[in-house]
Amino acid sequence: MRNAGKRKKNIFGKRLKILRESVLGKTQKELSELLGIPQPTLSSYENGRNIPTIDVAIHIAEKCNISLDWLCGRDHYVQAKGKESSDGASSLDKCVLHDLTEHIDALYNYVHGAEDMQNLGT
């Protein structure tokens, strides 16, 4: 369970990176300029080395037209308008799919970890 807490710990950073890459299609430099923060600061948020203040988190959500609840991991649904890609799926659809994939992977690892523990006992 220690890994689950660690994974949850940097949900803001993971979501910020998904937002930047999948939804906005920007580099760290481009997004940091849009937000008016240094690029190394943005990088530290994405990597979980630093956590933004609530004021900065609100600013990011407002500037990117995204739900603060989603950005902080309190909501699994993105609340913003996405651009449509050539395959017909919006960036936001891909973002939600990414979230679902993470949950499925976690469940898969949990189930197989439990099976491995049972096999060790036999």
Residue frames as a rotation matrix with the C-alpha (Angstrom) as fourth column:
MET 1
0.568 0.823 0.000 0.00
0.823 -0.568 0.000 0.00
0.000 0.000 -1.000 0.00
ARG 2
0.082 -0.608 -0.790 2.99
0.415 -0.700 0.581 2.29
-0.906 -0.375 0.195 0.36
ASN 3
-0.826 -0.401 0.395 3.28
0.495 -0.185 0.849 2.62
-0.268 0.897 0.352 -3.43
ALA 4
-0.004 0.909 0.416 -0.39
0.931 -0.149 0.334 3.59
0.365 0.389 -0.846 -3.74
GLY 5
0.658 0.209 -0.723 0.15
0.580 -0.753 0.310 6.51
-0.480 -0.624 -0.617 -1.37
LYS 6
-0.341 -0.877 -0.339 3.28
0.284 -0.440 0.852 7.55
-0.896 0.194 0.399 -3.20
ARG 7
-0.674 0.152 0.723 1.51
0.735 0.036 0.677 7.38
0.077 0.988 -0.136 -6.56
LYS 8
0.414 0.909 0.045 -1.37
0.878 -0.411 0.246 9.46
0.243 -0.063 -0.968 -5.20
LYS 9
0.195 -0.419 -0.887 1.09
0.656 -0.616 0.436 11.94
-0.729 -0.667 0.155 -3.73
ASN 10
-0.714 -0.553 -0.429 2.11
0.048 -0.650 0.759 13.37
-0.698 0.521 0.491 -7.11
ILE 11
-0.033 0.779 0.626 -1.30
0.892 0.305 -0.333 13.32
-0.451 0.547 -0.705 -8.76
PHE 12
0.674 0.246 -0.697 -1.08
0.047 -0.955 -0.292 17.09
-0.738 0.164 -0.655 -9.31
GLY 13
-0.214 -0.875 -0.434 2.21
-0.554 -0.257 0.792 16.73
-0.804 0.409 -0.430 -11.18
LYS 14
-0.719 -0.005 0.695 0.97
0.421 0.793 0.441 13.84
-0.553 0.610 -0.567 -13.28
ARG 15
0.316 0.924 0.216 -2.21
0.820 -0.152 -0.551 15.67
-0.476 0.351 -0.806 -14.18
LEU 16
0.481 -0.222 -0.848 -0.28
-0.251 -0.962 0.110 18.86
-0.840 0.160 -0.518 -14.94
LYS 17
-0.634 -0.773 -0.038 1.94
-0.319 0.216 0.923 16.93
-0.705 0.597 -0.383 -17.36
ILE 18
-0.434 0.585 0.685 -1.10
0.798 0.603 -0.009 15.28
-0.419 0.542 -0.728 -19.00
LEU 19
0.599 0.670 -0.438 -2.71
0.444 -0.733 -0.515 18.70
-0.666 0.114 -0.737 -19.31
ARG 20
0.129 -0.650 -0.749 0.40
-0.479 -0.702 0.527 20.21
-0.868 0.291 -0.402 -20.84
GLU 21
-0.805 -0.586 0.092 1.15
-0.241 0.464 0.853 17.40
-0.543 0.664 -0.514 -23.30
SER 22
-0.716 0.529 0.456 -2.21
0.666 0.714 0.218 15.87
-0.210 0.459 -0.863 -24.22
VAL 23
0.314 0.929 -0.197 -4.69
0.828 -0.370 -0.421 18.69
-0.464 -0.031 -0.885 -23.81
LEU 24
0.674 -0.062 -0.737 -2.67
-0.114 -0.993 -0.022 21.80
-0.730 0.099 -0.676 -24.56
GLY 25
0.758 -0.441 0.482 0.08
0.651 0.457 -0.606 20.25
0.047 0.772 0.633 -26.70
LYS 26
0.808 -0.465 0.363 2.71
-0.419 -0.885 -0.203 22.55
0.415 0.012 -0.910 -25.22
THR 27
-0.021 -0.886 -0.464 6.31
0.421 0.413 -0.808 22.18
0.907 -0.212 0.364 -24.11
GLN 28
0.193 0.009 -0.981 7.27
0.977 -0.097 0.191 23.03
-0.093 -0.995 -0.028 -20.54
LYS 29
-0.802 -0.563 -0.200 8.79
0.533 -0.826 0.184 26.27
-0.269 0.041 0.962 -21.81
GLU 30
-0.672 0.610 0.421 5.59
0.115 -0.475 0.872 27.27
0.732 0.634 0.249 -23.64
LEU 31
0.324 0.850 -0.416 3.33
0.600 0.156 0.785 26.48
0.732 -0.504 -0.459 -20.69
SER 32
-0.081 -0.413 -0.907 5.63
0.963 -0.268 0.036 28.19
-0.258 -0.870 0.419 -18.20
GLU 33
-0.958 -0.242 0.151 5.52
0.280 -0.898 0.339 31.34
0.054 0.367 0.929 -20.33
LEU 34
-0.269 0.945 0.185 1.72
0.180 -0.139 0.974 31.16
0.946 0.295 -0.132 -20.53
LEU 35
0.509 0.476 -0.717 1.51
0.724 0.214 0.656 30.77
0.465 -0.853 -0.235 -16.75
GLY 36
0.547 -0.378 0.747 4.21
-0.344 -0.915 -0.211 33.34
0.763 -0.142 -0.630 -16.01
ILE 37
0.823 -0.349 0.448 6.33
-0.348 0.315 0.883 30.96
-0.449 -0.883 0.138 -13.95
PRO 38
-0.118 -0.944 -0.309 9.91
-0.953 0.020 0.303 29.77
-0.280 0.330 -0.901 -14.51
GLN 39
0.326 0.203 -0.923 10.26
-0.666 0.743 -0.072 26.55
0.671 0.638 0.377 -16.53
PRO 40
-0.685 -0.597 -0.418 12.29
-0.129 0.664 -0.737 24.81
0.717 -0.451 -0.532 -13.76
THR 41
-0.714 0.517 0.473 9.40
-0.610 -0.126 -0.782 25.53
-0.345 -0.847 0.405 -11.35
LEU 42
0.322 0.847 -0.423 6.92
-0.947 0.289 -0.144 23.92
0.000 0.447 0.895 -13.74
SER 43
-0.033 -0.445 -0.895 9.25
-0.407 0.824 -0.395 20.94
0.913 0.351 -0.209 -14.10
SER 44
-0.923 -0.357 0.142 9.49
-0.252 0.286 -0.924 20.59
0.290 -0.889 -0.354 -10.31
TYR 45
-0.220 0.926 0.307 5.67
-0.870 -0.044 -0.491 20.52
-0.441 -0.375 0.815 -10.07
GLU 46
0.463 0.413 -0.785 5.39
-0.797 0.581 -0.165 17.85
0.387 0.702 0.598 -12.76
ASN 47
-0.165 -0.653 -0.739 8.10
-0.174 0.757 -0.630 15.70
0.971 0.025 -0.238 -11.15
GLY 48
0.696 0.569 -0.438 6.71
0.319 0.301 0.898 16.07
0.643 -0.765 0.028 -7.64
ARG 49
-0.363 -0.886 -0.288 9.77
0.756 -0.099 -0.647 17.81
0.545 -0.453 0.706 -6.23
ASN 50
-0.986 0.132 -0.101 7.64
-0.050 -0.817 -0.574 20.83
-0.158 -0.561 0.812 -5.29
ILE 51
-0.235 0.969 0.078 3.95
0.972 0.236 -0.002 21.41
-0.020 0.075 -0.997 -4.73
PRO 52
-0.589 0.016 0.808 2.43
0.279 -0.934 0.222 24.73
0.758 0.357 0.546 -5.80
THR 53
-0.918 0.380 -0.114 0.63
-0.049 -0.394 -0.918 26.97
-0.394 -0.837 0.381 -3.36
ILE 54
-0.163 0.943 0.290 -3.15
0.735 0.312 -0.601 26.98
-0.658 0.115 -0.744 -3.62
ASP 55
0.378 0.270 -0.885 -2.97
-0.220 -0.903 -0.370 30.38
-0.899 0.335 -0.282 -5.32
VAL 56
-0.544 -0.648 -0.532 -0.63
-0.712 0.021 0.702 29.03
-0.444 0.761 -0.473 -7.99
ALA 57
-0.830 0.296 0.473 -2.77
0.383 0.919 0.097 25.90
-0.406 0.261 -0.876 -8.48
ILE 58
0.229 0.951 -0.208 -5.87
0.497 -0.298 -0.815 28.08
-0.837 0.083 -0.541 -8.96
HIS 59
0.130 -0.274 -0.953 -3.96
-0.611 -0.779 0.141 30.29
-0.781 0.564 -0.269 -11.39
ILE 60
-0.877 -0.480 0.012 -2.91
-0.315 0.595 0.739 27.23
-0.362 0.645 -0.673 -13.43
ALA 61
-0.493 0.768 0.408 -6.47
0.691 0.631 -0.353 25.90
-0.528 0.108 -0.842 -13.52
GLU 62
0.415 0.687 -0.596 -7.90
0.196 -0.708 -0.679 29.26
-0.888 0.165 -0.428 -14.56
LYS 63
-0.127 -0.555 -0.822 -5.26
-0.721 -0.517 0.461 29.98
-0.681 0.651 -0.335 -17.23
CYS 64
-0.950 -0.305 -0.072 -5.66
-0.281 0.726 0.628 26.49
-0.139 0.616 -0.775 -18.72
ASN 65
-0.189 0.971 -0.148 -9.47
-0.952 -0.144 0.271 26.47
0.242 0.192 0.951 -18.44
ILE 66
-0.359 -0.031 -0.933 -9.39
0.003 0.999 -0.035 23.23
0.933 -0.015 -0.359 -16.43
SER 67
0.737 0.673 0.064 -11.15
-0.128 0.046 0.991 22.06
0.664 -0.738 0.120 -13.29
LEU 68
-0.115 -0.762 0.638 -9.04
-0.890 -0.205 -0.406 22.49
0.440 -0.615 -0.655 -10.16
ASP 69
0.447 0.349 0.824 -10.69
-0.714 0.694 0.094 19.35
-0.539 -0.630 0.559 -8.79
TRP 70
0.992 -0.120 -0.034 -9.43
0.069 0.754 -0.653 17.35
0.104 0.646 0.756 -11.77
LEU 71
0.371 -0.914 0.164 -5.97
-0.362 -0.305 -0.881 18.88
0.855 0.267 -0.444 -11.56
CYS 72
-0.239 -0.438 0.867 -5.73
-0.954 -0.061 -0.294 17.93
0.182 -0.897 -0.403 -7.87
GLY 73
-0.856 -0.150 -0.495 -7.06
-0.181 0.983 0.016 14.41
0.484 0.103 -0.869 -8.39
ARG 74
-0.749 0.630 0.204 -10.45
-0.231 0.039 -0.972 14.97
-0.620 -0.776 0.116 -6.75
ASP 75
0.440 0.873 -0.212 -12.37
-0.499 0.041 -0.866 14.42
-0.747 0.486 0.453 -9.99
HIS 76
-0.266 -0.537 0.801 -11.81
0.341 0.724 0.599 11.88
-0.902 0.433 -0.009 -12.76
TYR 77
0.352 0.478 0.805 -13.50
0.926 -0.051 -0.375 13.96
-0.138 0.877 -0.461 -15.43
VAL 78
-0.756 -0.652 -0.067 -11.86
0.614 -0.740 0.275 16.90
-0.229 0.166 0.959 -17.14
GLN 79
0.371 0.895 -0.246 -14.02
0.753 -0.445 -0.485 20.02
-0.544 -0.005 -0.839 -17.20
ALA 80
-0.214 -0.446 -0.869 -12.72
-0.253 -0.834 0.490 21.95
-0.943 0.325 0.065 -20.17
LYS 81
0.850 0.465 -0.247 -13.12
-0.320 0.085 -0.944 22.24
-0.418 0.881 0.221 -23.92
GLY 82
-0.036 -0.889 0.457 -10.73
0.125 0.449 0.885 20.12
-0.992 0.088 0.095 -25.96
LYS 83
-0.066 -0.061 -0.996 -9.57
-0.925 -0.372 0.084 20.31
-0.375 0.926 -0.032 -29.52
GLU 84
0.813 0.424 0.398 -10.41
-0.241 0.868 -0.433 17.50
-0.530 0.256 0.808 -31.86
SER 85
-0.282 -0.958 0.057 -7.60
-0.424 0.178 0.888 15.43
-0.861 0.226 -0.456 -33.30
SER 86
-0.501 0.009 -0.866 -7.36
-0.863 0.069 0.500 13.81
0.064 0.998 -0.027 -36.73
ASP 87
-0.918 0.158 -0.363 -8.74
0.127 0.986 0.110 10.53
0.375 0.055 -0.925 -35.37
GLY 88
-0.098 0.975 0.201 -11.91
0.034 -0.199 0.979 12.26
0.995 0.103 -0.013 -34.13
ALA 89
0.365 0.178 -0.914 -11.13
0.871 0.280 0.403 11.92
0.328 -0.943 -0.053 -30.44
SER 90
0.773 -0.091 0.627 -10.76
-0.183 -0.980 0.083 15.08
0.607 -0.179 -0.774 -28.44
SER 91
-0.331 -0.940 0.078 -7.66
-0.245 0.006 -0.970 15.68
0.911 -0.340 -0.232 -26.34
LEU 92
-0.280 0.296 0.913 -9.90
-0.958 -0.146 -0.246 15.52
0.060 -0.944 0.325 -23.29
ASP 93
0.822 0.539 -0.184 -11.19
-0.542 0.839 0.039 12.09
0.175 0.068 0.982 -24.31
LYS 94
0.325 -0.797 -0.510 -7.59
0.098 0.564 -0.820 10.93
0.941 0.216 0.261 -24.48
CYS 95
-0.510 -0.489 0.708 -6.93
-0.587 -0.404 -0.702 12.50
0.629 -0.773 -0.081 -21.09
VAL 96
0.267 0.697 0.665 -9.84
-0.954 0.291 0.078 10.63
-0.139 -0.655 0.743 -19.48
LEU 97
0.859 -0.011 -0.512 -8.71
-0.192 0.920 -0.342 7.45
0.475 0.392 0.788 -21.23
HIS 98
-0.178 -0.984 -0.012 -5.25
-0.195 0.047 -0.980 7.96
0.965 -0.172 -0.200 -19.73
ASP 99
-0.355 0.131 0.926 -6.83
-0.927 -0.178 -0.331 8.16
0.121 -0.975 0.184 -16.25
LEU 100
0.711 0.688 0.143 -8.83
-0.697 0.717 0.012 4.98
-0.094 -0.108 0.990 -16.86
THR 101
0.551 -0.592 -0.588 -5.73
-0.092 0.658 -0.748 3.20
0.830 0.466 0.308 -18.11
GLU 102
-0.486 -0.743 0.460 -3.86
-0.540 -0.158 -0.827 4.12
0.687 -0.650 -0.325 -14.91
HIS 103
-0.016 0.567 0.824 -6.70
-0.974 0.178 -0.142 2.71
-0.227 -0.804 0.549 -12.78
ILE 104
0.891 0.325 -0.316 -6.86
-0.414 0.867 -0.277 -0.49
0.184 0.378 0.907 -14.83
ASP 105
0.126 -0.935 -0.330 -3.08
-0.169 0.308 -0.936 -0.91
0.978 0.174 -0.120 -14.57
ALA 106
-0.511 -0.285 0.811 -3.24
-0.802 -0.181 -0.569 -0.41
0.309 -0.941 -0.136 -10.79
LEU 107
0.440 0.757 0.483 -6.03
-0.846 0.530 -0.062 -2.98
-0.303 -0.382 0.873 -10.48
TYR 108
0.776 -0.226 -0.589 -4.14
-0.238 0.760 -0.605 -5.43
0.584 0.610 0.536 -12.69
ASN 109
-0.276 -0.960 0.055 -0.99
-0.337 0.043 -0.941 -5.04
0.900 -0.278 -0.335 -10.58
TYR 110
-0.276 0.258 0.926 -3.00
-0.960 -0.026 -0.279 -5.47
-0.048 -0.966 0.255 -7.39
VAL 111
0.766 0.641 0.059 -4.69
-0.631 0.765 -0.127 -8.66
-0.126 0.060 0.990 -8.63
HIS 112
0.627 -0.579 -0.521 -1.47
-0.039 0.644 -0.764 -10.16
0.778 0.499 0.381 -9.96
GLY 113
-0.398 -0.737 0.546 0.37
-0.624 -0.218 -0.750 -9.17
0.672 -0.639 -0.373 -6.79
ALA 114
0.125 0.545 0.829 -2.26
-0.948 0.311 -0.061 -11.03
-0.291 -0.778 0.556 -4.75
GLU 115
0.934 0.191 -0.303 -1.90
-0.302 0.874 -0.381 -14.07
0.192 0.447 0.874 -7.04
ASP 116
0.116 -0.975 -0.187 1.88
-0.236 0.156 -0.959 -13.98
0.965 0.156 -0.212 -6.63
MET 117
-0.391 -0.203 0.898 1.47
-0.899 -0.124 -0.420 -13.88
0.196 -0.971 -0.134 -2.83
GLN 118
0.611 0.671 0.419 -0.85
-0.722 0.690 -0.052 -16.93
-0.324 -0.271 0.906 -2.99
ASN 119
0.795 -0.360 -0.489 1.65
-0.131 0.685 -0.717 -18.80
0.593 0.634 0.497 -5.16
LEU 120
-0.240 -0.921 0.307 4.42
-0.581 -0.117 -0.805 -18.12
0.778 -0.372 -0.507 -2.64
GLY 121
-0.135 0.278 0.951 2.33
-0.970 0.159 -0.184 -19.76
-0.202 -0.947 0.249 0.07
THR 122
0.844 0.534 0.053 1.82
-0.506 0.825 -0.252 -22.98
-0.178 0.186 0.966 -1.88
